[in-house]
Each structure stands twice: as C-alpha cells, then as structure tokens.
C-alpha cells in the first residue's frame, strides 16, 4: 500500500522539475537556431549595446527576459530591424508577440538596441551560439575586483586604441561585467577609508603608556640557629 507521504513527495518533485524546466525555457534570450552568430557593440558612453544577429534557416527570434516572478516578459529593446541576408536592402516584415518575432523561414540579419544595466550584459540561449562583444575604451575587463566574466572567453584582444574584443565560441550563456574609471576611483576611496579607520583603531595601542615592570627582591636565605 503506497502511503500518502510518498505520493506527496513524488508529486512535489515532479512539479519542481516541471517548474525548473519552464524557468530554463523562459530565460532564453534569444531563441536561437543552428548557424547563428551574435555581435554586441557597446557604445562609447557604455550605457547601450547594439546587437547584430546573423542567422541561417531561422523563422523566429525572441528578445525576452524573466520577470519578477519568473514569468516571461519582453526585454527593453529599441529599433528592431530584420533584413534579408540574400537581399540586404529588403526589410523583412514580422509579427511580434510578447517579445518573440516571427517571420518566414530564411537567412536574416536581426539588429536592435538594448540598455547596459549596471555595467553588465547577460544573455542566455536555447542552442549554442558564437558571440563577439566589442567594448570601447574605458570599459575595463582586467580588474578582478570589479569585472566578471562567465564563462571564460575563448579569446580576448586589446586593440591599440584600447578597444577590447571578446569572443565566446559555442556557448549557451554569457555574462560579463566591466568596470570604469568612476568605479575604480570609488574602490580606491573605499580602500583609503578602511586604511584610515584601521590607523585610528591602532593609535591607542601604539600611544598607550608602557607599564613598568615591578621587580620583587629575592628573599635572603634565613640562617638556622644551632
């Protein structure tokens, strides 16, 4: 006889697995297919990135993000344009529903603008894609205290004009955060503040009066009377 507890635990695990699977599918940004290359160009003010996606044999592309409760919602993008790879002058008509753009199957170039949030960009894909991100001068990826990168890039090259080109090959997720001069200055000021606090805490120890050691005279041996 199956107990109610066993049935409840099994049903709970099954529901949890379904919820996790739905969350994984909902964070896809964008819906990808084979032979897709993504190029991100971060603007000089480091507040916006320009995305260009080259896809072959695709018929839809989703620009979405998970909401507060994990639900799928359209991402904040602007200037979405889809052109044909066979005829670049041809602007393709599409239908959009909750951040998903549908069009006839074919080879396309998709472009849009999106904001850079807190010096970071995070993208997830259903299928593995190749990504190239171009960061302008002032976007530092080498500061290990402020900059992060997941996964590690396949290659990273700093050009003579201090533009940084980062490439990821065959990845389903990319998350990168860069630092700028303002963050470095704030970090330096914070470090100086900690040093000053440490000095003030150690001053009483260095300037405390030294205690004199009291010497106890040795006892003279007493002579026994005969």
Secondary structure by P-SEA (a helix, b strand, c coil): cccaaaaaaaaaaaaaaaaaaaaaaaacccccccbbbbbbbbcccccbbbbbbbbcccccccccccccccccccccccbbbbbbcccccbbbbbcccccccccccccccccccccccccbbbbbbcbbbbbbbbbcccccccccccccccccccccccccccbbbbbbccccbbbbbbbcaaaaaaaaaaaaaaaaaaaaaaccccccbbbbbbbbcccccccccc
